[in-house]
Amino acid sequence: MKSTIVVQNLKCGGCANTIKKGIEKLKDISNVEVDVTTSKIVIEHSDALNLNIVEENLLKLGYPKENSNNTFKTKAKSFVSCG
């Protein structure tokens, strides 16, 4: 199964790498593709995956879901990944 999540603060390859590494560690995920130009993350996963867990992890990494509260703290977290 594939799901797409659009996030905020995704600016560069460093951000994409942080997201990919952080999300691939989660259970039931087989592949993660990150598109910097569209801020889309495409996740291949089993039916058992709860997407809320993925979204929570993205928020912890500094990449809140589109139209979510984007605080200074989350912006700062994402900025650290930029390289």
PyMOL Python script that loads the backbone (N, CA, C, O; Angstrom):
from pymol import cmd

cmd.read_pdbstr("""\
ATOM      1  N   MET A   1       0.841  -1.165   0.000  1.00  0.00           N
ATOM      2  CA  MET A   1       0.000   0.000   0.000  1.00  0.00           C
ATOM      3  C   MET A   1       0.894   1.240   0.000  1.00  0.00           C
ATOM      4  O   MET A   1       1.963   1.234   0.612  1.00  0.00           O
ATOM      5  N   LYS A   2       0.460   2.308  -0.687  1.00  0.00           N
ATOM      6  CA  LYS A   2       1.194   3.566  -0.727  1.00  0.00           C
ATOM      7  C   LYS A   2       0.346   4.674  -0.116  1.00  0.00           C
ATOM      8  O   LYS A   2      -0.870   4.726  -0.300  1.00  0.00           O
ATOM      9  N   SER A   3       1.018   5.558   0.615  1.00  0.00           N
ATOM     10  CA  SER A   3       0.375   6.744   1.168  1.00  0.00           C
ATOM     11  C   SER A   3       1.278   7.936   0.922  1.00  0.00           C
ATOM     12  O   SER A   3       2.502   7.804   0.886  1.00  0.00           O
ATOM     13  N   THR A   4       0.666   9.105   0.751  1.00  0.00           N
ATOM     14  CA  THR A   4       1.411  10.337   0.530  1.00  0.00           C
ATOM     15  C   THR A   4       1.085  11.323   1.635  1.00  0.00           C
ATOM     16  O   THR A   4      -0.076  11.522   1.992  1.00  0.00           O
ATOM     17  N   ILE A   5       2.134  11.941   2.174  1.00  0.00           N
ATOM     18  CA  ILE A   5       1.984  12.975   3.190  1.00  0.00           C
ATOM     19  C   ILE A   5       2.738  14.199   2.694  1.00  0.00           C
ATOM     20  O   ILE A   5       3.892  14.098   2.279  1.00  0.00           O
ATOM     21  N   VAL A   6       2.089  15.348   2.736  1.00  0.00           N
ATOM     22  CA  VAL A   6       2.731  16.615   2.370  1.00  0.00           C
ATOM     23  C   VAL A   6       3.114  17.303   3.675  1.00  0.00           C
ATOM     24  O   VAL A   6       2.296  17.444   4.584  1.00  0.00           O
ATOM     25  N   VAL A   7       4.393  17.735   3.752  1.00  0.00           N
ATOM     26  CA  VAL A   7       4.900  18.331   4.983  1.00  0.00           C
ATOM     27  C   VAL A   7       5.374  19.760   4.773  1.00  0.00           C
ATOM     28  O   VAL A   7       5.511  20.229   3.642  1.00  0.00           O
ATOM     29  N   GLN A   8       5.617  20.432   5.868  1.00  0.00           N
ATOM     30  CA  GLN A   8       6.171  21.778   5.874  1.00  0.00           C
ATOM     31  C   GLN A   8       7.670  21.698   6.201  1.00  0.00           C
ATOM     32  O   GLN A   8       8.140  20.687   6.721  1.00  0.00           O
ATOM     33  N   ASN A   9       8.397  22.742   5.901  1.00  0.00           N
ATOM     34  CA  ASN A   9       9.810  22.914   6.254  1.00  0.00           C
ATOM     35  C   ASN A   9      10.785  22.069   5.445  1.00  0.00           C
ATOM     36  O   ASN A   9      11.979  22.072   5.747  1.00  0.00           O
ATOM     37  N   LEU A  10      10.331  21.359   4.447  1.00  0.00           N
ATOM     38  CA  LEU A  10      11.207  20.531   3.613  1.00  0.00           C
ATOM     39  C   LEU A  10      11.866  21.431   2.567  1.00  0.00           C
ATOM     40  O   LEU A  10      11.206  21.906   1.643  1.00  0.00           O
ATOM     41  N   LYS A  11      13.173  21.661   2.720  1.00  0.00           N
ATOM     42  CA  LYS A  11      13.844  22.649   1.879  1.00  0.00           C
ATOM     43  C   LYS A  11      14.972  22.107   1.013  1.00  0.00           C
ATOM     44  O   LYS A  11      15.296  22.694  -0.019  1.00  0.00           O
ATOM     45  N   CYS A  12      15.580  20.982   1.423  1.00  0.00           N
ATOM     46  CA  CYS A  12      16.784  20.561   0.706  1.00  0.00           C
ATOM     47  C   CYS A  12      17.004  19.055   0.827  1.00  0.00           C
ATOM     48  O   CYS A  12      16.221  18.342   1.455  1.00  0.00           O
ATOM     49  N   GLY A  13      18.077  18.596   0.217  1.00  0.00           N
ATOM     50  CA  GLY A  13      18.433  17.184   0.278  1.00  0.00           C
ATOM     51  C   GLY A  13      18.756  16.712   1.685  1.00  0.00           C
ATOM     52  O   GLY A  13      18.494  15.560   2.031  1.00  0.00           O
ATOM     53  N   GLY A  14      19.325  17.596   2.499  1.00  0.00           N
ATOM     54  CA  GLY A  14      19.605  17.241   3.889  1.00  0.00           C
ATOM     55  C   GLY A  14      18.327  16.956   4.656  1.00  0.00           C
ATOM     56  O   GLY A  14      18.253  16.010   5.440  1.00  0.00           O
ATOM     57  N   CYS A  15      17.323  17.790   4.418  1.00  0.00           N
ATOM     58  CA  CYS A  15      16.000  17.574   5.033  1.00  0.00           C
ATOM     59  C   CYS A  15      15.429  16.232   4.572  1.00  0.00           C
ATOM     60  O   CYS A  15      14.927  15.447   5.376  1.00  0.00           O
ATOM     61  N   ALA A  16      15.513  15.986   3.267  1.00  0.00           N
ATOM     62  CA  ALA A  16      14.981  14.740   2.709  1.00  0.00           C
ATOM     63  C   ALA A  16      15.671  13.530   3.316  1.00  0.00           C
ATOM     64  O   ALA A  16      15.020  12.530   3.620  1.00  0.00           O
ATOM     65  N   ASN A  17      16.976  13.614   3.493  1.00  0.00           N
ATOM     66  CA  ASN A  17      17.732  12.516   4.080  1.00  0.00           C
ATOM     67  C   ASN A  17      17.316  12.268   5.530  1.00  0.00           C
ATOM     68  O   ASN A  17      17.166  11.119   5.946  1.00  0.00           O
ATOM     69  N   THR A  18      17.130  13.340   6.297  1.00  0.00           N
ATOM     70  CA  THR A  18      16.683  13.213   7.690  1.00  0.00           C
ATOM     71  C   THR A  18      15.324  12.535   7.758  1.00  0.00           C
ATOM     72  O   THR A  18      15.109  11.647   8.583  1.00  0.00           O
ATOM     73  N   ILE A  19      14.412  12.950   6.899  1.00  0.00           N
ATOM     74  CA  ILE A  19      13.071  12.365   6.872  1.00  0.00           C
ATOM     75  C   ILE A  19      13.151  10.887   6.505  1.00  0.00           C
ATOM     76  O   ILE A  19      12.568  10.041   7.182  1.00  0.00           O
ATOM     77  N   LYS A  20      13.869  10.582   5.440  1.00  0.00           N
ATOM     78  CA  LYS A  20      13.970   9.197   4.962  1.00  0.00           C
ATOM     79  C   LYS A  20      14.532   8.280   6.061  1.00  0.00           C
ATOM     80  O   LYS A  20      13.965   7.223   6.339  1.00  0.00           O
ATOM     81  N   LYS A  21      15.632   8.685   6.673  1.00  0.00           N
ATOM     82  CA  LYS A  21      16.234   7.868   7.726  1.00  0.00           C
ATOM     83  C   LYS A  21      15.308   7.716   8.933  1.00  0.00           C
ATOM     84  O   LYS A  21      15.208   6.637   9.517  1.00  0.00           O
ATOM     85  N   GLY A  22      14.638   8.802   9.297  1.00  0.00           N
ATOM     86  CA  GLY A  22      13.757   8.764  10.458  1.00  0.00           C
ATOM     87  C   GLY A  22      12.517   7.912  10.264  1.00  0.00           C
ATOM     88  O   GLY A  22      12.067   7.246  11.195  1.00  0.00           O
ATOM     89  N   ILE A  23      11.967   7.930   9.067  1.00  0.00           N
ATOM     90  CA  ILE A  23      10.728   7.191   8.799  1.00  0.00           C
ATOM     91  C   ILE A  23      10.998   5.729   8.454  1.00  0.00           C
ATOM     92  O   ILE A  23      10.194   4.862   8.798  1.00  0.00           O
ATOM     93  N   GLU A  24      12.100   5.440   7.788  1.00  0.00           N
ATOM     94  CA  GLU A  24      12.405   4.048   7.425  1.00  0.00           C
ATOM     95  C   GLU A  24      12.582   3.156   8.650  1.00  0.00           C
ATOM     96  O   GLU A  24      12.450   1.937   8.545  1.00  0.00           O
ATOM     97  N   LYS A  25      12.877   3.740   9.802  1.00  0.00           N
ATOM     98  CA  LYS A  25      13.062   2.966  11.030  1.00  0.00           C
ATOM     99  C   LYS A  25      11.750   2.428  11.598  1.00  0.00           C
ATOM    100  O   LYS A  25      11.753   1.504  12.411  1.00  0.00           O
ATOM    101  N   LEU A  26      10.636   3.004  11.170  1.00  0.00           N
ATOM    102  CA  LEU A  26       9.349   2.597  11.714  1.00  0.00           C
ATOM    103  C   LEU A  26       8.917   1.229  11.201  1.00  0.00           C
ATOM    104  O   LEU A  26       9.225   0.843  10.074  1.00  0.00           O
ATOM    105  N   LYS A  27       8.210   0.521  12.039  1.00  0.00           N
ATOM    106  CA  LYS A  27       7.706  -0.814  11.707  1.00  0.00           C
ATOM    107  C   LYS A  27       6.680  -0.712  10.571  1.00  0.00           C
ATOM    108  O   LYS A  27       5.936   0.265  10.485  1.00  0.00           O
ATOM    109  N   ASP A  28       6.647  -1.714   9.715  1.00  0.00           N
ATOM    110  CA  ASP A  28       5.676  -1.866   8.622  1.00  0.00           C
ATOM    111  C   ASP A  28       5.924  -0.957   7.418  1.00  0.00           C
ATOM    112  O   ASP A  28       5.066  -0.862   6.541  1.00  0.00           O
ATOM    113  N   ILE A  29       7.084  -0.282   7.356  1.00  0.00           N
ATOM    114  CA  ILE A  29       7.401   0.566   6.204  1.00  0.00           C
ATOM    115  C   ILE A  29       8.468  -0.128   5.358  1.00  0.00           C
ATOM    116  O   ILE A  29       9.492  -0.577   5.873  1.00  0.00           O
ATOM    117  N   SER A  30       8.208  -0.207   4.049  1.00  0.00           N
ATOM    118  CA  SER A  30       9.150  -0.892   3.170  1.00  0.00           C
ATOM    119  C   SER A  30       9.945   0.068   2.289  1.00  0.00           C
ATOM    120  O   SER A  30      11.034  -0.281   1.833  1.00  0.00           O
ATOM    121  N   ASN A  31       9.421   1.275   2.039  1.00  0.00           N
ATOM    122  CA  ASN A  31      10.124   2.228   1.182  1.00  0.00           C
ATOM    123  C   ASN A  31       9.631   3.640   1.477  1.00  0.00           C
ATOM    124  O   ASN A  31       8.454   3.851   1.769  1.00  0.00           O
ATOM    125  N   VAL A  32      10.550   4.608   1.396  1.00  0.00           N
ATOM    126  CA  VAL A  32      10.212   6.021   1.595  1.00  0.00           C
ATOM    127  C   VAL A  32      10.843   6.825   0.476  1.00  0.00           C
ATOM    128  O   VAL A  32      12.046   6.724   0.236  1.00  0.00           O
ATOM    129  N   GLU A  33      10.035   7.625  -0.211  1.00  0.00           N
ATOM    130  CA  GLU A  33      10.528   8.526  -1.243  1.00  0.00           C
ATOM    131  C   GLU A  33      10.169   9.947  -0.832  1.00  0.00           C
ATOM    132  O   GLU A  33       9.028  10.218  -0.459  1.00  0.00           O
ATOM    133  N   VAL A  34      11.143  10.857  -0.899  1.00  0.00           N
ATOM    134  CA  VAL A  34      10.929  12.245  -0.502  1.00  0.00           C
ATOM    135  C   VAL A  34      11.194  13.146  -1.705  1.00  0.00           C
ATOM    136  O   VAL A  34      12.265  13.084  -2.309  1.00  0.00           O
ATOM    137  N   ASP A  35      10.218  13.981  -2.050  1.00  0.00           N
ATOM    138  CA  ASP A  35      10.342  14.918  -3.162  1.00  0.00           C
ATOM    139  C   ASP A  35      10.462  16.333  -2.599  1.00  0.00           C
ATOM    140  O   ASP A  35       9.484  16.889  -2.100  1.00  0.00           O
ATOM    141  N   VAL A  36      11.649  16.907  -2.679  1.00  0.00           N
ATOM    142  CA  VAL A  36      11.914  18.225  -2.107  1.00  0.00           C
ATOM    143  C   VAL A  36      11.094  19.308  -2.818  1.00  0.00           C
ATOM    144  O   VAL A  36      10.638  20.248  -2.168  1.00  0.00           O
ATOM    145  N   THR A  37      10.900  19.199  -4.116  1.00  0.00           N
ATOM    146  CA  THR A  37      10.214  20.259  -4.871  1.00  0.00           C
ATOM    147  C   THR A  37       8.727  20.353  -4.536  1.00  0.00           C
ATOM    148  O   THR A  37       8.148  21.437  -4.612  1.00  0.00           O
ATOM    149  N   THR A  38       8.105  19.243  -4.170  1.00  0.00           N
ATOM    150  CA  THR A  38       6.669  19.251  -3.856  1.00  0.00           C
ATOM    151  C   THR A  38       6.386  19.078  -2.363  1.00  0.00           C
ATOM    152  O   THR A  38       5.239  19.191  -1.930  1.00  0.00           O
ATOM    153  N   SER A  39       7.426  18.805  -1.584  1.00  0.00           N
ATOM    154  CA  SER A  39       7.297  18.541  -0.134  1.00  0.00           C
ATOM    155  C   SER A  39       6.445  17.303   0.156  1.00  0.00           C
ATOM    156  O   SER A  39       5.826  17.198   1.215  1.00  0.00           O
ATOM    157  N   LYS A  40       6.423  16.374  -0.794  1.00  0.00           N
ATOM    158  CA  LYS A  40       5.646  15.143  -0.629  1.00  0.00           C
ATOM    159  C   LYS A  40       6.537  13.986  -0.209  1.00  0.00           C
ATOM    160  O   LYS A  40       7.661  13.829  -0.685  1.00  0.00           O
ATOM    161  N   ILE A  41       5.999  13.188   0.694  1.00  0.00           N
ATOM    162  CA  ILE A  41       6.658  11.964   1.132  1.00  0.00           C
ATOM    163  C   ILE A  41       5.727  10.815   0.752  1.00  0.00           C
ATOM    164  O   ILE A  41       4.574  10.773   1.181  1.00  0.00           O
ATOM    165  N   VAL A  42       6.231   9.896  -0.048  1.00  0.00           N
ATOM    166  CA  VAL A  42       5.457   8.724  -0.449  1.00  0.00           C
ATOM    167  C   VAL A  42       6.016   7.533   0.327  1.00  0.00           C
ATOM    168  O   VAL A  42       7.212   7.247   0.289  1.00  0.00           O
ATOM    169  N   ILE A  43       5.126   6.858   1.021  1.00  0.00           N
ATOM    170  CA  ILE A  43       5.515   5.758   1.893  1.00  0.00           C
ATOM    171  C   ILE A  43       4.843   4.480   1.411  1.00  0.00           C
ATOM    172  O   ILE A  43       3.625   4.430   1.244  1.00  0.00           O
ATOM    173  N   GLU A  44       5.651   3.449   1.189  1.00  0.00           N
ATOM    174  CA  GLU A  44       5.108   2.118   0.912  1.00  0.00           C
ATOM    175  C   GLU A  44       5.087   1.372   2.237  1.00  0.00           C
ATOM    176  O   GLU A  44       6.092   1.312   2.945  1.00  0.00           O
ATOM    177  N   HIS A  45       3.926   0.804   2.562  1.00  0.00           N
ATOM    178  CA  HIS A  45       3.768   0.199   3.879  1.00  0.00           C
ATOM    179  C   HIS A  45       2.713  -0.903   3.880  1.00  0.00           C
ATOM    180  O   HIS A  45       1.947  -1.061   2.929  1.00  0.00           O
ATOM    181  N   SER A  46       2.697  -1.648   4.962  1.00  0.00           N
ATOM    182  CA  SER A  46       1.680  -2.680   5.134  1.00  0.00           C
ATOM    183  C   SER A  46       0.374  -2.012   5.550  1.00  0.00           C
ATOM    184  O   SER A  46       0.361  -0.853   5.965  1.00  0.00           O
ATOM    185  N   ASP A  47      -0.717  -2.754   5.434  1.00  0.00           N
ATOM    186  CA  ASP A  47      -2.025  -2.243   5.839  1.00  0.00           C
ATOM    187  C   ASP A  47      -2.091  -1.971   7.340  1.00  0.00           C
ATOM    188  O   ASP A  47      -2.944  -1.207   7.793  1.00  0.00           O
ATOM    189  N   ALA A  48      -1.210  -2.581   8.103  1.00  0.00           N
ATOM    190  CA  ALA A  48      -1.238  -2.455   9.558  1.00  0.00           C
ATOM    191  C   ALA A  48      -0.688  -1.114  10.052  1.00  0.00           C
ATOM    192  O   ALA A  48      -0.891  -0.763  11.214  1.00  0.00           O
ATOM    193  N   LEU A  49      -0.005  -0.367   9.201  1.00  0.00           N
ATOM    194  CA  LEU A  49       0.623   0.880   9.628  1.00  0.00           C
ATOM    195  C   LEU A  49      -0.420   1.941   9.949  1.00  0.00           C
ATOM    196  O   LEU A  49      -1.350   2.164   9.174  1.00  0.00           O
ATOM    197  N   ASN A  50      -0.258   2.590  11.093  1.00  0.00           N
ATOM    198  CA  ASN A  50      -1.092   3.719  11.482  1.00  0.00           C
ATOM    199  C   ASN A  50      -0.372   4.990  11.034  1.00  0.00           C
ATOM    200  O   ASN A  50       0.691   5.313  11.563  1.00  0.00           O
ATOM    201  N   LEU A  51      -0.932   5.711  10.074  1.00  0.00           N
ATOM    202  CA  LEU A  51      -0.266   6.899   9.539  1.00  0.00           C
ATOM    203  C   LEU A  51      -0.079   7.993  10.583  1.00  0.00           C
ATOM    204  O   LEU A  51       0.798   8.844  10.432  1.00  0.00           O
ATOM    205  N   ASN A  52      -0.890   7.983  11.639  1.00  0.00           N
ATOM    206  CA  ASN A  52      -0.705   8.971  12.700  1.00  0.00           C
ATOM    207  C   ASN A  52       0.666   8.825  13.348  1.00  0.00           C
ATOM    208  O   ASN A  52       1.259   9.819  13.766  1.00  0.00           O
ATOM    209  N   ILE A  53       1.174   7.608  13.436  1.00  0.00           N
ATOM    210  CA  ILE A  53       2.505   7.373  14.004  1.00  0.00           C
ATOM    211  C   ILE A  53       3.566   8.003  13.102  1.00  0.00           C
ATOM    212  O   ILE A  53       4.526   8.598  13.593  1.00  0.00           O
ATOM    213  N   VAL A  54       3.399   7.875  11.809  1.00  0.00           N
ATOM    214  CA  VAL A  54       4.338   8.483  10.861  1.00  0.00           C
ATOM    215  C   VAL A  54       4.295  10.004  10.995  1.00  0.00           C
ATOM    216  O   VAL A  54       5.340  10.654  11.041  1.00  0.00           O
ATOM    217  N   GLU A  55       3.099  10.569  11.057  1.00  0.00           N
ATOM    218  CA  GLU A  55       2.945  12.014  11.170  1.00  0.00           C
ATOM    219  C   GLU A  55       3.547  12.537  12.477  1.00  0.00           C
ATOM    220  O   GLU A  55       4.159  13.605  12.488  1.00  0.00           O
ATOM    221  N   GLU A  56       3.381  11.802  13.566  1.00  0.00           N
ATOM    222  CA  GLU A  56       3.977  12.190  14.851  1.00  0.00           C
ATOM    223  C   GLU A  56       5.499  12.188  14.763  1.00  0.00           C
ATOM    224  O   GLU A  56       6.153  13.084  15.296  1.00  0.00           O
ATOM    225  N   ASN A  57       6.062  11.191  14.099  1.00  0.00           N
ATOM    226  CA  ASN A  57       7.513  11.120  13.937  1.00  0.00           C
ATOM    227  C   ASN A  57       8.020  12.252  13.049  1.00  0.00           C
ATOM    228  O   ASN A  57       9.071  12.831  13.323  1.00  0.00           O
ATOM    229  N   LEU A  58       7.294  12.565  12.006  1.00  0.00           N
ATOM    230  CA  LEU A  58       7.676  13.688  11.153  1.00  0.00           C
ATOM    231  C   LEU A  58       7.677  14.991  11.951  1.00  0.00           C
ATOM    232  O   LEU A  58       8.577  15.816  11.791  1.00  0.00           O
ATOM    233  N   LEU A  59       6.688  15.174  12.794  1.00  0.00           N
ATOM    234  CA  LEU A  59       6.619  16.368  13.625  1.00  0.00           C
ATOM    235  C   LEU A  59       7.820  16.441  14.562  1.00  0.00           C
ATOM    236  O   LEU A  59       8.411  17.508  14.730  1.00  0.00           O
ATOM    237  N   LYS A  60       8.183  15.313  15.174  1.00  0.00           N
ATOM    238  CA  LYS A  60       9.341  15.276  16.068  1.00  0.00           C
ATOM    239  C   LYS A  60      10.632  15.612  15.329  1.00  0.00           C
ATOM    240  O   LYS A  60      11.557  16.180  15.910  1.00  0.00           O
ATOM    241  N   LEU A  61      10.692  15.259  14.046  1.00  0.00           N
ATOM    242  CA  LEU A  61      11.870  15.565  13.227  1.00  0.00           C
ATOM    243  C   LEU A  61      11.899  17.025  12.761  1.00  0.00           C
ATOM    244  O   LEU A  61      12.926  17.511  12.288  1.00  0.00           O
ATOM    245  N   GLY A  62      10.756  17.721  12.900  1.00  0.00           N
ATOM    246  CA  GLY A  62      10.675  19.121  12.483  1.00  0.00           C
ATOM    247  C   GLY A  62       9.905  19.344  11.200  1.00  0.00           C
ATOM    248  O   GLY A  62      10.002  20.413  10.596  1.00  0.00           O
ATOM    249  N   TYR A  63       9.139  18.347  10.775  1.00  0.00           N
ATOM    250  CA  TYR A  63       8.402  18.427   9.510  1.00  0.00           C
ATOM    251  C   TYR A  63       6.922  18.118   9.744  1.00  0.00           C
ATOM    252  O   TYR A  63       6.469  17.006   9.475  1.00  0.00           O
ATOM    253  N   PRO A  64       6.163  19.108  10.247  1.00  0.00           N
ATOM    254  CA  PRO A  64       4.736  18.866  10.487  1.00  0.00           C
ATOM    255  C   PRO A  64       3.975  18.705   9.180  1.00  0.00           C
ATOM    256  O   PRO A  64       4.366  19.232   8.138  1.00  0.00           O
ATOM    257  N   LYS A  65       2.897  17.976   9.265  1.00  0.00           N
ATOM    258  CA  LYS A  65       2.012  17.761   8.128  1.00  0.00           C
ATOM    259  C   LYS A  65       1.489  19.116   7.636  1.00  0.00           C
ATOM    260  O   LYS A  65       1.302  20.045   8.421  1.00  0.00           O
ATOM    261  N   GLU A  66       1.262  19.207   6.344  1.00  0.00           N
ATOM    262  CA  GLU A  66       0.721  20.427   5.745  1.00  0.00           C
ATOM    263  C   GLU A  66      -0.541  20.861   6.490  1.00  0.00           C
ATOM    264  O   GLU A  66      -1.360  20.024   6.871  1.00  0.00           O
ATOM    265  N   ASN A  67      -0.693  22.146   6.691  1.00  0.00           N
ATOM    266  CA  ASN A  67      -1.836  22.751   7.382  1.00  0.00           C
ATOM    267  C   ASN A  67      -1.877  22.454   8.879  1.00  0.00           C
ATOM    268  O   ASN A  67      -2.902  22.677   9.522  1.00  0.00           O
ATOM    269  N   SER A  68      -0.783  21.955   9.437  1.00  0.00           N
ATOM    270  CA  SER A  68      -0.682  21.760  10.879  1.00  0.00           C
ATOM    271  C   SER A  68       0.036  22.955  11.477  1.00  0.00           C
ATOM    272  O   SER A  68       0.606  23.773  10.756  1.00  0.00           O
ATOM    273  N   ASN A  69       0.006  23.053  12.795  1.00  0.00           N
ATOM    274  CA  ASN A  69       0.705  24.125  13.487  1.00  0.00           C
ATOM    275  C   ASN A  69       2.207  23.978  13.278  1.00  0.00           C
ATOM    276  O   ASN A  69       2.788  22.951  13.629  1.00  0.00           O
ATOM    277  N   ASN A  70       2.829  24.995  12.714  1.00  0.00           N
ATOM    278  CA  ASN A  70       4.262  24.978  12.423  1.00  0.00           C
ATOM    279  C   ASN A  70       4.940  26.000  13.331  1.00  0.00           C
ATOM    280  O   ASN A  70       5.068  27.170  12.972  1.00  0.00           O
ATOM    281  N   THR A  71       5.364  25.561  14.482  1.00  0.00           N
ATOM    282  CA  THR A  71       5.933  26.456  15.482  1.00  0.00           C
ATOM    283  C   THR A  71       7.387  26.801  15.182  1.00  0.00           C
ATOM    284  O   THR A  71       8.019  26.191  14.319  1.00  0.00           O
ATOM    285  N   PHE A  72       7.898  27.776  15.897  1.00  0.00           N
ATOM    286  CA  PHE A  72       9.309  28.136  15.766  1.00  0.00           C
ATOM    287  C   PHE A  72      10.190  26.933  16.098  1.00  0.00           C
ATOM    288  O   PHE A  72      11.224  26.722  15.465  1.00  0.00           O
ATOM    289  N   LYS A  73       9.777  26.151  17.088  1.00  0.00           N
ATOM    290  CA  LYS A  73      10.556  24.973  17.509  1.00  0.00           C
ATOM    291  C   LYS A  73      10.677  23.954  16.368  1.00  0.00           C
ATOM    292  O   LYS A  73      11.764  23.427  16.132  1.00  0.00           O
ATOM    293  N   THR A  74       9.574  23.669  15.658  1.00  0.00           N
ATOM    294  CA  THR A  74       9.646  22.693  14.555  1.00  0.00           C
ATOM    295  C   THR A  74      10.455  23.254  13.391  1.00  0.00           C
ATOM    296  O   THR A  74      11.188  22.517  12.732  1.00  0.00           O
ATOM    297  N   LYS A  75      10.327  24.550  13.136  1.00  0.00           N
ATOM    298  CA  LYS A  75      11.122  25.163  12.069  1.00  0.00           C
ATOM    299  C   LYS A  75      12.607  25.064  12.393  1.00  0.00           C
ATOM    300  O   LYS A  75      13.422  24.779  11.515  1.00  0.00           O
ATOM    301  N   ALA A  76      12.958  25.302  13.662  1.00  0.00           N
ATOM    302  CA  ALA A  76      14.362  25.233  14.075  1.00  0.00           C
ATOM    303  C   ALA A  76      14.906  23.810  13.946  1.00  0.00           C
ATOM    304  O   ALA A  76      16.048  23.619  13.527  1.00  0.00           O
ATOM    305  N   LYS A  77      14.093  22.810  14.305  1.00  0.00           N
ATOM    306  CA  LYS A  77      14.528  21.413  14.186  1.00  0.00           C
ATOM    307  C   LYS A  77      14.838  21.066  12.734  1.00  0.00           C
ATOM    308  O   LYS A  77      15.845  20.420  12.445  1.00  0.00           O
ATOM    309  N   SER A  78      13.976  21.494  11.834  1.00  0.00           N
ATOM    310  CA  SER A  78      14.184  21.180  10.416  1.00  0.00           C
ATOM    311  C   SER A  78      15.408  21.906   9.874  1.00  0.00           C
ATOM    312  O   SER A  78      16.120  21.367   9.027  1.00  0.00           O
ATOM    313  N   PHE A  79      15.660  23.114  10.347  1.00  0.00           N
ATOM    314  CA  PHE A  79      16.784  23.909   9.864  1.00  0.00           C
ATOM    315  C   PHE A  79      18.133  23.211  10.157  1.00  0.00           C
ATOM    316  O   PHE A  79      19.090  23.357   9.396  1.00  0.00           O
ATOM    317  N   VAL A  80      18.192  22.470  11.244  1.00  0.00           N
ATOM    318  CA  VAL A  80      19.413  21.764  11.618  1.00  0.00           C
ATOM    319  C   VAL A  80      19.807  20.742  10.553  1.00  0.00           C
ATOM    320  O   VAL A  80      20.994  20.475  10.362  1.00  0.00           O
ATOM    321  N   SER A  81      18.818  20.165   9.854  1.00  0.00           N
ATOM    322  CA  SER A  81      19.076  19.149   8.837  1.00  0.00           C
ATOM    323  C   SER A  81      19.608  19.718   7.534  1.00  0.00           C
ATOM    324  O   SER A  81      20.213  19.000   6.737  1.00  0.00           O
ATOM    325  N   CYS A  82      19.382  21.011   7.316  1.00  0.00           N
ATOM    326  CA  CYS A  82      19.788  21.625   6.053  1.00  0.00           C
ATOM    327  C   CYS A  82      21.305  21.611   5.907  1.00  0.00           C
ATOM    328  O   CYS A  82      22.051  21.917   6.837  1.00  0.00           O
ATOM    329  N   GLY A  83      21.720  21.249   4.719  1.00  0.00           N
ATOM    330  CA  GLY A  83      23.153  21.184   4.522  1.00  0.00           C
ATOM    331  C   GLY A  83      23.598  21.581   3.161  1.00  0.00           C
ATOM    332  O   GLY A  83      24.795  21.566   2.874  1.00  0.00           O
TER     333      GLY A  83
END
""", "prot")
cmd.dss("prot")
cmd.show_as("cartoon", "prot")
cmd.util.cbc("prot")
cmd.orient("prot")
